[in-house]
Amino acid sequence: MFGLPVLEFSTKARTGMGQWVSEAIARAMSNTFAGIAPAHVPGFVIAQILGALAAKLAAITLFPDEPDPDKDAA
């Protein structure tokens, strides 16, 4: 641990459903102005998923010639 640099950049994307849900749960349990009311967590998660789908659709529309990394990985 002490031999590592102070700042390191990740080479792996850390994203997905697990991170989205855990973030929503963590925000619901926080007692801050940025928290989410526990009753609003399902709506928050659904909005996050819809936003991700909209971003993917926009990327496909704007960059139609780019290879799809999801298809290349399979």
FENDAMO-V809645 format. One record per pair of residues at least 12 apart in sequence whose C-alpha atoms are under 8 Angstrom apart, sorted by sequence separation. I is the first residue (numbers start at 1). J is the second residue. If there is no record, write none. Layout:
I_J, I_J
This chain:
24_36, 28_41, 25_41, 24_41, 24_44, 24_45, 21_45, 20_45, 20_48
